[in-house]
Amino acid sequence: MVTATLEDIKTITTIPEPGMRYLSVNVGSVDVGEVWQIARSKGFIPELVQIPFRTGTEIHALLWSGPIDETPAQIEDTLDALADRIENDAIRYASGAWTAV
């Protein structure tokens, strides 16, 4: 299989940098409108990104990314809302290693 990246779409890594976290949804297996609706209702503005894997590249709606200790309080509610309404395997909530302060 050939893996290609799209030049005009931001690329994020499968595992965030140490101390970082992100929440995204694979748009290839969900209703994109529903993901956008859930995200916006929770205060997030999705951004299309690509994540290269060994088996290919996935296009995701990135709902949030940033330092672990700055994770928004509503992230758990957003995860619950997503899990209730879309395919759970499409949700990616990834964290890099914790860093020492």
Biopython code that builds the backbone (N, CA, C, O; Angstrom):
import numpy as np
from Bio.PDB.StructureBuilder import StructureBuilder

atoms = [
    (1, "MET", "N", (0.840, -1.173, 0.000)),
    (1, "MET", "CA", (0.000, 0.000, 0.000)),
    (1, "MET", "C", (0.888, 1.240, 0.000)),
    (1, "MET", "O", (1.905, 1.276, 0.692)),
    (2, "VAL", "N", (0.515, 2.234, -0.758)),
    (2, "VAL", "CA", (1.240, 3.492, -0.820)),
    (2, "VAL", "C", (0.568, 4.495, 0.106)),
    (2, "VAL", "O", (-0.652, 4.657, 0.072)),
    (3, "THR", "N", (1.357, 5.162, 0.927)),
    (3, "THR", "CA", (0.831, 6.184, 1.821)),
    (3, "THR", "C", (1.215, 7.544, 1.265)),
    (3, "THR", "O", (2.385, 7.800, 0.981)),
    (4, "ALA", "N", (0.231, 8.407, 1.112)),
    (4, "ALA", "CA", (0.484, 9.752, 0.615)),
    (4, "ALA", "C", (-0.078, 10.759, 1.599)),
    (4, "ALA", "O", (-1.032, 10.478, 2.325)),
    (5, "THR", "N", (0.527, 11.929, 1.612)),
    (5, "THR", "CA", (-0.001, 13.000, 2.452)),
    (5, "THR", "C", (-0.526, 14.102, 1.553)),
    (5, "THR", "O", (-0.097, 14.236, 0.407)),
    (6, "LEU", "N", (-1.449, 14.886, 2.069)),
    (6, "LEU", "CA", (-2.024, 15.994, 1.331)),
    (6, "LEU", "C", (-1.277, 17.260, 1.717)),
    (6, "LEU", "O", (-1.098, 17.534, 2.903)),
    (7, "GLU", "N", (-0.846, 18.025, 0.744)),
    (7, "GLU", "CA", (0.024, 19.169, 1.008)),
    (7, "GLU", "C", (-0.639, 20.297, 1.781)),
    (7, "GLU", "O", (0.035, 20.979, 2.553)),
    (8, "ASP", "N", (-1.920, 20.513, 1.603)),
    (8, "ASP", "CA", (-2.576, 21.657, 2.228)),
    (8, "ASP", "C", (-3.287, 21.331, 3.531)),
    (8, "ASP", "O", (-4.005, 22.173, 4.070)),
    (9, "ILE", "N", (-3.100, 20.126, 4.043)),
    (9, "ILE", "CA", (-3.737, 19.738, 5.293)),
    (9, "ILE", "C", (-2.648, 19.472, 6.327)),
    (9, "ILE", "O", (-1.674, 18.770, 6.055)),
    (10, "LYS", "N", (-2.827, 20.042, 7.515)),
    (10, "LYS", "CA", (-1.880, 19.855, 8.609)),
    (10, "LYS", "C", (-1.747, 18.370, 8.936)),
    (10, "LYS", "O", (-2.737, 17.639, 8.934)),
    (11, "THR", "N", (-0.526, 17.928, 9.216)),
    (11, "THR", "CA", (-0.253, 16.554, 9.606)),
    (11, "THR", "C", (0.067, 16.516, 11.095)),
    (11, "THR", "O", (0.885, 17.295, 11.583)),
    (12, "ILE", "N", (-0.591, 15.592, 11.820)),
    (12, "ILE", "CA", (-0.254, 15.385, 13.227)),
    (12, "ILE", "C", (0.246, 13.954, 13.389)),
    (12, "ILE", "O", (-0.040, 13.088, 12.561)),
    (13, "THR", "N", (0.983, 13.719, 14.447)),
    (13, "THR", "CA", (1.563, 12.391, 14.666)),
    (13, "THR", "C", (0.566, 11.469, 15.357)),
    (13, "THR", "O", (-0.375, 11.932, 16.001)),
    (14, "THR", "N", (0.776, 10.177, 15.220)),
    (14, "THR", "CA", (-0.107, 9.208, 15.859)),
    (14, "THR", "C", (-0.013, 9.289, 17.378)),
    (14, "THR", "O", (-1.004, 9.082, 18.078)),
    (15, "ILE", "N", (1.170, 9.589, 17.879)),
    (15, "ILE", "CA", (1.377, 9.775, 19.320)),
    (15, "ILE", "C", (1.846, 11.211, 19.522)),
    (15, "ILE", "O", (2.874, 11.603, 18.970)),
    (16, "PRO", "N", (1.115, 12.000, 20.300)),
    (16, "PRO", "CA", (1.528, 13.391, 20.524)),
    (16, "PRO", "C", (2.891, 13.483, 21.204)),
    (16, "PRO", "O", (3.372, 12.525, 21.809)),
    (17, "GLU", "N", (3.494, 14.652, 21.089)),
    (17, "GLU", "CA", (4.760, 14.930, 21.771)),
    (17, "GLU", "C", (4.567, 14.752, 23.277)),
    (17, "GLU", "O", (3.440, 14.860, 23.761)),
    (18, "PRO", "N", (5.631, 14.483, 24.027)),
    (18, "PRO", "CA", (5.507, 14.366, 25.483)),
    (18, "PRO", "C", (4.816, 15.584, 26.095)),
    (18, "PRO", "O", (5.151, 16.726, 25.781)),
    (19, "GLY", "N", (3.854, 15.324, 26.968)),
    (19, "GLY", "CA", (3.129, 16.387, 27.639)),
    (19, "GLY", "C", (1.963, 16.970, 26.850)),
    (19, "GLY", "O", (1.279, 17.875, 27.327)),
    (20, "MET", "N", (1.735, 16.456, 25.648)),
    (20, "MET", "CA", (0.660, 16.970, 24.790)),
    (20, "MET", "C", (-0.458, 15.938, 24.653)),
    (20, "MET", "O", (-0.271, 14.755, 24.939)),
    (21, "ARG", "N", (-1.620, 16.409, 24.211)),
    (21, "ARG", "CA", (-2.792, 15.539, 24.052)),
    (21, "ARG", "C", (-3.643, 16.078, 22.910)),
    (21, "ARG", "O", (-3.615, 17.272, 22.613)),
    (22, "TYR", "N", (-4.399, 15.189, 22.270)),
    (22, "TYR", "CA", (-5.389, 15.658, 21.310)),
    (22, "TYR", "C", (-6.601, 14.751, 21.270)),
    (22, "TYR", "O", (-6.545, 13.579, 21.642)),
    (23, "LEU", "N", (-7.705, 15.331, 20.807)),
    (23, "LEU", "CA", (-8.953, 14.616, 20.585)),
    (23, "LEU", "C", (-9.328, 14.829, 19.133)),
    (23, "LEU", "O", (-9.457, 15.965, 18.677)),
    (24, "SER", "N", (-9.505, 13.724, 18.403)),
    (24, "SER", "CA", (-9.886, 13.821, 16.996)),
    (24, "SER", "C", (-10.844, 12.692, 16.647)),
    (24, "SER", "O", (-11.010, 11.733, 17.401)),
    (25, "VAL", "N", (-11.473, 12.832, 15.474)),
    (25, "VAL", "CA", (-12.414, 11.831, 14.989)),
    (25, "VAL", "C", (-12.087, 11.533, 13.529)),
    (25, "VAL", "O", (-11.944, 12.452, 12.722)),
    (26, "ASN", "N", (-11.970, 10.260, 13.193)),
    (26, "ASN", "CA", (-11.722, 9.833, 11.821)),
    (26, "ASN", "C", (-12.987, 10.100, 10.994)),
    (26, "ASN", "O", (-14.010, 9.445, 11.189)),
    (27, "VAL", "N", (-12.909, 11.051, 10.085)),
    (27, "VAL", "CA", (-14.099, 11.440, 9.328)),
    (27, "VAL", "C", (-14.457, 10.434, 8.227)),
    (27, "VAL", "O", (-15.517, 10.537, 7.609)),
    (28, "GLY", "N", (-13.581, 9.475, 7.989)),
    (28, "GLY", "CA", (-13.861, 8.470, 6.971)),
    (28, "GLY", "C", (-14.889, 7.442, 7.397)),
    (28, "GLY", "O", (-15.385, 6.680, 6.567)),
    (29, "SER", "N", (-15.218, 7.408, 8.688)),
    (29, "SER", "CA", (-16.150, 6.382, 9.161)),
    (29, "SER", "C", (-17.317, 6.935, 9.970)),
    (29, "SER", "O", (-17.976, 6.193, 10.698)),
    (30, "VAL", "N", (-17.574, 8.237, 9.845)),
    (30, "VAL", "CA", (-18.665, 8.858, 10.605)),
    (30, "VAL", "C", (-19.404, 9.875, 9.735)),
    (30, "VAL", "O", (-18.970, 10.207, 8.631)),
    (31, "ASP", "N", (-20.518, 10.355, 10.256)),
    (31, "ASP", "CA", (-21.243, 11.462, 9.637)),
    (31, "ASP", "C", (-20.537, 12.750, 10.059)),
    (31, "ASP", "O", (-20.609, 13.153, 11.220)),
    (32, "VAL", "N", (-19.860, 13.387, 9.117)),
    (32, "VAL", "CA", (-19.054, 14.566, 9.429)),
    (32, "VAL", "C", (-19.908, 15.694, 10.004)),
    (32, "VAL", "O", (-19.476, 16.389, 10.923)),
    (33, "GLY", "N", (-21.101, 15.878, 9.477)),
    (33, "GLY", "CA", (-21.989, 16.919, 9.990)),
    (33, "GLY", "C", (-22.325, 16.711, 11.449)),
    (33, "GLY", "O", (-22.399, 17.665, 12.223)),
    (34, "GLU", "N", (-22.529, 15.462, 11.821)),
    (34, "GLU", "CA", (-22.842, 15.157, 13.222)),
    (34, "GLU", "C", (-21.651, 15.450, 14.128)),
    (34, "GLU", "O", (-21.820, 15.980, 15.226)),
    (35, "VAL", "N", (-20.452, 15.107, 13.673)),
    (35, "VAL", "CA", (-19.242, 15.395, 14.452)),
    (35, "VAL", "C", (-19.095, 16.902, 14.647)),
    (35, "VAL", "O", (-18.804, 17.364, 15.750)),
    (36, "TRP", "N", (-19.298, 17.672, 13.568)),
    (36, "TRP", "CA", (-19.186, 19.127, 13.656)),
    (36, "TRP", "C", (-20.222, 19.681, 14.636)),
    (36, "TRP", "O", (-19.917, 20.567, 15.434)),
    (37, "GLN", "N", (-21.436, 19.159, 14.571)),
    (37, "GLN", "CA", (-22.508, 19.620, 15.455)),
    (37, "GLN", "C", (-22.156, 19.348, 16.923)),
    (37, "GLN", "O", (-22.296, 20.230, 17.770)),
    (38, "ILE", "N", (-21.706, 18.143, 17.218)),
    (38, "ILE", "CA", (-21.325, 17.794, 18.594)),
    (38, "ILE", "C", (-20.180, 18.683, 19.060)),
    (38, "ILE", "O", (-20.229, 19.242, 20.155)),
    (39, "ALA", "N", (-19.155, 18.812, 18.232)),
    (39, "ALA", "CA", (-17.981, 19.601, 18.602)),
    (39, "ALA", "C", (-18.357, 21.047, 18.899)),
    (39, "ALA", "O", (-17.954, 21.598, 19.923)),
    (40, "ARG", "N", (-19.112, 21.650, 18.026)),
    (40, "ARG", "CA", (-19.486, 23.060, 18.219)),
    (40, "ARG", "C", (-20.387, 23.248, 19.426)),
    (40, "ARG", "O", (-20.298, 24.266, 20.113)),
    (41, "SER", "N", (-21.257, 22.273, 19.694)),
    (41, "SER", "CA", (-22.137, 22.389, 20.865)),
    (41, "SER", "C", (-21.347, 22.341, 22.169)),
    (41, "SER", "O", (-21.823, 22.805, 23.205)),
    (42, "LYS", "N", (-20.137, 21.778, 22.117)),
    (42, "LYS", "CA", (-19.270, 21.688, 23.300)),
    (42, "LYS", "C", (-18.189, 22.775, 23.309)),
    (42, "LYS", "O", (-17.311, 22.783, 24.173)),
    (43, "GLY", "N", (-18.265, 23.689, 22.337)),
    (43, "GLY", "CA", (-17.329, 24.808, 22.309)),
    (43, "GLY", "C", (-16.055, 24.584, 21.515)),
    (43, "GLY", "O", (-15.126, 25.385, 21.620)),
    (44, "PHE", "N", (-15.982, 23.527, 20.730)),
    (44, "PHE", "CA", (-14.792, 23.250, 19.936)),
    (44, "PHE", "C", (-15.034, 23.600, 18.473)),
    (44, "PHE", "O", (-16.157, 23.491, 17.980)),
    (45, "ILE", "N", (-13.987, 24.017, 17.785)),
    (45, "ILE", "CA", (-14.053, 24.294, 16.353)),
    (45, "ILE", "C", (-13.146, 23.275, 15.667)),
    (45, "ILE", "O", (-11.923, 23.395, 15.741)),
    (46, "PRO", "N", (-13.725, 22.274, 14.999)),
    (46, "PRO", "CA", (-12.911, 21.227, 14.374)),
    (46, "PRO", "C", (-12.034, 21.759, 13.235)),
    (46, "PRO", "O", (-12.379, 22.720, 12.548)),
    (47, "GLU", "N", (-10.901, 21.101, 13.067)),
    (47, "GLU", "CA", (-9.967, 21.402, 11.987)),
    (47, "GLU", "C", (-9.630, 20.080, 11.302)),
    (47, "GLU", "O", (-9.341, 19.092, 11.978)),
    (48, "LEU", "N", (-9.664, 20.051, 9.982)),
    (48, "LEU", "CA", (-9.284, 18.827, 9.275)),
    (48, "LEU", "C", (-7.769, 18.662, 9.323)),
    (48, "LEU", "O", (-7.018, 19.592, 9.027)),
    (49, "VAL", "N", (-7.333, 17.462, 9.703)),
    (49, "VAL", "CA", (-5.907, 17.124, 9.759)),
    (49, "VAL", "C", (-5.730, 15.717, 9.193)),
    (49, "VAL", "O", (-6.700, 14.983, 9.004)),
    (50, "GLN", "N", (-4.497, 15.362, 8.932)),
    (50, "GLN", "CA", (-4.203, 13.994, 8.505)),
    (50, "GLN", "C", (-3.252, 13.354, 9.493)),
    (50, "GLN", "O", (-2.370, 14.001, 10.059)),
    (51, "ILE", "N", (-3.462, 12.050, 9.684)),
    (51, "ILE", "CA", (-2.603, 11.279, 10.578)),
    (51, "ILE", "C", (-2.071, 10.088, 9.785)),
    (51, "ILE", "O", (-2.836, 9.188, 9.438)),
    (52, "PRO", "N", (-0.769, 10.071, 9.494)),
    (52, "PRO", "CA", (-0.203, 8.938, 8.774)),
    (52, "PRO", "C", (0.018, 7.738, 9.703)),
    (52, "PRO", "O", (0.630, 7.861, 10.764)),
    (53, "PHE", "N", (-0.490, 6.591, 9.283)),
    (53, "PHE", "CA", (-0.282, 5.326, 9.976)),
    (53, "PHE", "C", (0.500, 4.415, 9.040)),
    (53, "PHE", "O", (0.662, 4.733, 7.862)),
    (54, "ARG", "N", (0.973, 3.317, 9.533)),
    (54, "ARG", "CA", (1.697, 2.363, 8.675)),
    (54, "ARG", "C", (0.815, 1.816, 7.570)),
    (54, "ARG", "O", (1.299, 1.497, 6.484)),
    (55, "THR", "N", (-0.464, 1.706, 7.839)),
    (55, "THR", "CA", (-1.395, 1.126, 6.870)),
    (55, "THR", "C", (-2.034, 2.153, 5.946)),
    (55, "THR", "O", (-2.766, 1.781, 5.028)),
    (56, "GLY", "N", (-1.774, 3.432, 6.167)),
    (56, "GLY", "CA", (-2.343, 4.478, 5.327)),
    (56, "GLY", "C", (-2.533, 5.766, 6.111)),
    (56, "GLY", "O", (-2.169, 5.855, 7.284)),
    (57, "THR", "N", (-3.095, 6.741, 5.461)),
    (57, "THR", "CA", (-3.318, 8.041, 6.079)),
    (57, "THR", "C", (-4.803, 8.235, 6.341)),
    (57, "THR", "O", (-5.629, 7.992, 5.460)),
    (58, "GLU", "N", (-5.146, 8.671, 7.547)),
    (58, "GLU", "CA", (-6.533, 8.952, 7.903)),
    (58, "GLU", "C", (-6.741, 10.450, 7.988)),
    (58, "GLU", "O", (-5.855, 11.188, 8.417)),
    (59, "ILE", "N", (-7.925, 10.895, 7.574)),
    (59, "ILE", "CA", (-8.310, 12.294, 7.705)),
    (59, "ILE", "C", (-9.193, 12.394, 8.940)),
    (59, "ILE", "O", (-10.176, 11.666, 9.073)),
    (60, "HIS", "N", (-8.835, 13.299, 9.840)),
    (60, "HIS", "CA", (-9.539, 13.455, 11.109)),
    (60, "HIS", "C", (-10.042, 14.885, 11.280)),
    (60, "HIS", "O", (-9.486, 15.835, 10.729)),
    (61, "ALA", "N", (-11.102, 15.004, 12.054)),
    (61, "ALA", "CA", (-11.541, 16.297, 12.555)),
    (61, "ALA", "C", (-10.852, 16.456, 13.907)),
    (61, "ALA", "O", (-11.178, 15.752, 14.862)),
    (62, "LEU", "N", (-9.905, 17.376, 13.983)),
    (62, "LEU", "CA", (-9.192, 17.634, 15.227)),
    (62, "LEU", "C", (-10.045, 18.590, 16.044)),
    (62, "LEU", "O", (-10.253, 19.740, 15.658)),
    (63, "LEU", "N", (-10.538, 18.098, 17.186)),
    (63, "LEU", "CA", (-11.399, 18.920, 18.025)),
    (63, "LEU", "C", (-10.598, 19.756, 19.008)),
    (63, "LEU", "O", (-10.950, 20.902, 19.285)),
    (64, "TRP", "N", (-9.520, 19.184, 19.539)),
    (64, "TRP", "CA", (-8.682, 19.917, 20.485)),
    (64, "TRP", "C", (-7.293, 19.304, 20.508)),
    (64, "TRP", "O", (-7.131, 18.092, 20.369)),
    (65, "SER", "N", (-6.291, 20.162, 20.688)),
    (65, "SER", "CA", (-4.923, 19.696, 20.940)),
    (65, "SER", "C", (-4.218, 20.726, 21.809)),
    (65, "SER", "O", (-4.460, 21.927, 21.696)),
    (66, "GLY", "N", (-3.345, 20.238, 22.675)),
    (66, "GLY", "CA", (-2.599, 21.132, 23.548)),
    (66, "GLY", "C", (-1.942, 20.379, 24.682)),
    (66, "GLY", "O", (-1.958, 19.149, 24.711)),
    (67, "PRO", "N", (-1.361, 21.119, 25.623)),
    (67, "PRO", "CA", (-0.717, 20.479, 26.773)),
    (67, "PRO", "C", (-1.728, 19.700, 27.619)),
    (67, "PRO", "O", (-2.869, 20.129, 27.793)),
    (68, "ILE", "N", (-1.296, 18.559, 28.138)),
    (68, "ILE", "CA", (-2.168, 17.710, 28.952)),
    (68, "ILE", "C", (-2.765, 18.489, 30.111)),
    (68, "ILE", "O", (-3.953, 18.361, 30.405)),
    (69, "ASP", "N", (-1.941, 19.298, 30.770)),
    (69, "ASP", "CA", (-2.440, 20.024, 31.943)),
    (69, "ASP", "C", (-3.364, 21.190, 31.588)),
    (69, "ASP", "O", (-3.883, 21.857, 32.483)),
    (70, "GLU", "N", (-3.573, 21.443, 30.301)),
    (70, "GLU", "CA", (-4.514, 22.474, 29.860)),
    (70, "GLU", "C", (-5.740, 21.871, 29.177)),
    (70, "GLU", "O", (-6.490, 22.575, 28.501)),
    (71, "THR", "N", (-5.938, 20.565, 29.357)),
    (71, "THR", "CA", (-7.084, 19.893, 28.756)),
    (71, "THR", "C", (-8.372, 20.555, 29.252)),
    (71, "THR", "O", (-8.567, 20.688, 30.460)),
    (72, "PRO", "N", (-9.251, 20.970, 28.337)),
    (72, "PRO", "CA", (-10.494, 21.636, 28.746)),
    (72, "PRO", "C", (-11.376, 20.737, 29.609)),
    (72, "PRO", "O", (-11.432, 19.522, 29.419)),
    (73, "ALA", "N", (-12.057, 21.362, 30.555)),
    (73, "ALA", "CA", (-12.938, 20.618, 31.463)),
    (73, "ALA", "C", (-14.036, 19.875, 30.707)),
    (73, "ALA", "O", (-14.449, 18.797, 31.133)),
    (74, "GLN", "N", (-14.512, 20.426, 29.604)),
    (74, "GLN", "CA", (-15.619, 19.809, 28.871)),
    (74, "GLN", "C", (-15.172, 18.670, 27.944)),
    (74, "GLN", "O", (-15.988, 18.138, 27.191)),
    (75, "ILE", "N", (-13.908, 18.296, 27.987)),
    (75, "ILE", "CA", (-13.437, 17.225, 27.094)),
    (75, "ILE", "C", (-14.117, 15.897, 27.414)),
    (75, "ILE", "O", (-14.445, 15.141, 26.499)),
    (76, "GLU", "N", (-14.333, 15.600, 28.687)),
    (76, "GLU", "CA", (-14.989, 14.337, 29.069)),
    (76, "GLU", "C", (-16.436, 14.315, 28.575)),
    (76, "GLU", "O", (-16.905, 13.294, 28.072)),
    (77, "ASP", "N", (-17.145, 15.441, 28.718)),
    (77, "ASP", "CA", (-18.513, 15.529, 28.199)),
    (77, "ASP", "C", (-18.539, 15.351, 26.686)),
    (77, "ASP", "O", (-19.443, 14.721, 26.138)),
    (78, "THR", "N", (-17.542, 15.909, 26.026)),
    (78, "THR", "CA", (-17.459, 15.793, 24.570)),
    (78, "THR", "C", (-17.208, 14.341, 24.174)),
    (78, "THR", "O", (-17.833, 13.834, 23.242)),
    (79, "LEU", "N", (-16.297, 13.673, 24.878)),
    (79, "LEU", "CA", (-16.046, 12.253, 24.609)),
    (79, "LEU", "C", (-17.315, 11.430, 24.791)),
    (79, "LEU", "O", (-17.621, 10.571, 23.964)),
    (80, "ASP", "N", (-18.052, 11.685, 25.863)),
    (80, "ASP", "CA", (-19.303, 10.965, 26.114)),
    (80, "ASP", "C", (-20.315, 11.223, 25.005)),
    (80, "ASP", "O", (-20.962, 10.292, 24.526)),
    (81, "ALA", "N", (-20.453, 12.475, 24.595)),
    (81, "ALA", "CA", (-21.402, 12.823, 23.535)),
    (81, "ALA", "C", (-21.022, 12.151, 22.224)),
    (81, "ALA", "O", (-21.887, 11.646, 21.508)),
    (82, "LEU", "N", (-19.744, 12.144, 21.912)),
    (82, "LEU", "CA", (-19.284, 11.477, 20.689)),
    (82, "LEU", "C", (-19.553, 9.977, 20.769)),
    (82, "LEU", "O", (-20.076, 9.386, 19.824)),
    (83, "ALA", "N", (-19.196, 9.364, 21.892)),
    (83, "ALA", "CA", (-19.368, 7.917, 22.059)),
    (83, "ALA", "C", (-20.834, 7.499, 21.985)),
    (83, "ALA", "O", (-21.142, 6.392, 21.543)),
    (84, "ASP", "N", (-21.742, 8.379, 22.416)),
    (84, "ASP", "CA", (-23.175, 8.074, 22.361)),
    (84, "ASP", "C", (-23.744, 8.147, 20.952)),
    (84, "ASP", "O", (-24.753, 7.509, 20.651)),
    (85, "ARG", "N", (-23.082, 8.942, 20.067)),
    (85, "ARG", "CA", (-23.703, 9.220, 18.775)),
    (85, "ARG", "C", (-22.937, 8.748, 17.546)),
    (85, "ARG", "O", (-23.508, 8.697, 16.457)),
    (86, "ILE", "N", (-21.653, 8.401, 17.690)),
    (86, "ILE", "CA", (-20.892, 7.956, 16.513)),
    (86, "ILE", "C", (-20.144, 6.661, 16.828)),
    (86, "ILE", "O", (-20.114, 6.204, 17.970)),
    (87, "GLU", "N", (-19.554, 6.095, 15.811)),
    (87, "GLU", "CA", (-18.752, 4.876, 15.933)),
    (87, "GLU", "C", (-17.556, 5.139, 16.847)),
    (87, "GLU", "O", (-16.725, 6.000, 16.560)),
    (88, "ASN", "N", (-17.477, 4.395, 17.942)),
    (88, "ASN", "CA", (-16.422, 4.622, 18.937)),
    (88, "ASN", "C", (-15.014, 4.420, 18.386)),
    (88, "ASN", "O", (-14.075, 5.082, 18.828)),
    (89, "ASP", "N", (-14.862, 3.512, 17.426)),
    (89, "ASP", "CA", (-13.539, 3.270, 16.861)),
    (89, "ASP", "C", (-13.007, 4.469, 16.085)),
    (89, "ASP", "O", (-11.812, 4.538, 15.800)),
    (90, "ALA", "N", (-13.880, 5.414, 15.740)),
    (90, "ALA", "CA", (-13.456, 6.600, 15.000)),
    (90, "ALA", "C", (-12.856, 7.667, 15.908)),
    (90, "ALA", "O", (-12.187, 8.582, 15.428)),
    (91, "ILE", "N", (-13.088, 7.560, 17.213)),
    (91, "ILE", "CA", (-12.619, 8.565, 18.170)),
    (91, "ILE", "C", (-11.171, 8.266, 18.562)),
    (91, "ILE", "O", (-10.825, 7.134, 18.900)),
    (92, "ARG", "N", (-10.339, 9.299, 18.508)),
    (92, "ARG", "CA", (-8.932, 9.150, 18.912)),
    (92, "ARG", "C", (-8.625, 10.201, 19.977)),
    (92, "ARG", "O", (-8.610, 11.400, 19.697)),
    (93, "TYR", "N", (-8.382, 9.737, 21.195)),
    (93, "TYR", "CA", (-8.023, 10.602, 22.317)),
    (93, "TYR", "C", (-6.640, 10.156, 22.733)),
    (93, "TYR", "O", (-6.493, 9.188, 23.479)),
    (94, "ALA", "N", (-5.626, 10.855, 22.257)),
    (94, "ALA", "CA", (-4.253, 10.404, 22.432)),
    (94, "ALA", "C", (-3.462, 11.371, 23.289)),
    (94, "ALA", "O", (-3.630, 12.588, 23.202)),
    (95, "SER", "N", (-2.596, 10.809, 24.116)),
    (95, "SER", "CA", (-1.729, 11.610, 24.983)),
    (95, "SER", "C", (-0.289, 11.157, 24.827)),
    (95, "SER", "O", (-0.002, 9.964, 24.725)),
    (96, "GLY", "N", (0.624, 12.142, 24.810)),
    (96, "GLY", "CA", (2.040, 11.833, 24.850)),
    (96, "GLY", "C", (2.428, 11.565, 26.292)),
    (96, "GLY", "O", (1.621, 11.752, 27.202)),
    (97, "ALA", "N", (3.632, 11.137, 26.498)),
    (97, "ALA", "CA", (4.101, 10.844, 27.866)),
    (97, "ALA", "C", (4.026, 12.089, 28.731)),
    (97, "ALA", "O", (4.226, 13.208, 28.256)),
    (98, "TRP", "N", (3.736, 11.879, 30.000)),
    (98, "TRP", "CA", (3.759, 12.991, 30.964)),
    (98, "TRP", "C", (5.176, 13.487, 31.077)),
    (98, "TRP", "O", (6.124, 12.717, 30.920)),
    (99, "THR", "N", (5.329, 14.751, 31.346)),
    (99, "THR", "CA", (6.671, 15.291, 31.530)),
    (99, "THR", "C", (6.846, 15.731, 32.977)),
    (99, "THR", "O", (5.879, 16.120, 33.631)),
    (100, "ALA", "N", (8.048, 15.671, 33.465)),
    (100, "ALA", "CA", (8.332, 16.094, 34.841)),
    (100, "ALA", "C", (8.350, 17.614, 34.897)),
    (100, "ALA", "O", (8.855, 18.275, 33.989)),
    (101, "VAL", "N", (7.800, 18.153, 35.958)),
    (101, "VAL", "CA", (7.753, 19.614, 36.102)),
    (101, "VAL", "C", (8.922, 20.079, 36.930)),
    (101, "VAL", "O", (9.069, 21.277, 37.172)),
]
sb = StructureBuilder()
sb.init_structure("model")
sb.init_model(0)
sb.init_chain("A")
sb.init_seg("    ")
for serial, (resi, resn, name, xyz) in enumerate(atoms, 1):
    if name == "N":
        sb.init_residue(resn, " ", resi, " ")
    sb.init_atom(name, np.array(xyz, "f"), 0.0, 1.0, " ", f" {name:<3s}", serial, name[0])
structure = sb.get_structure()
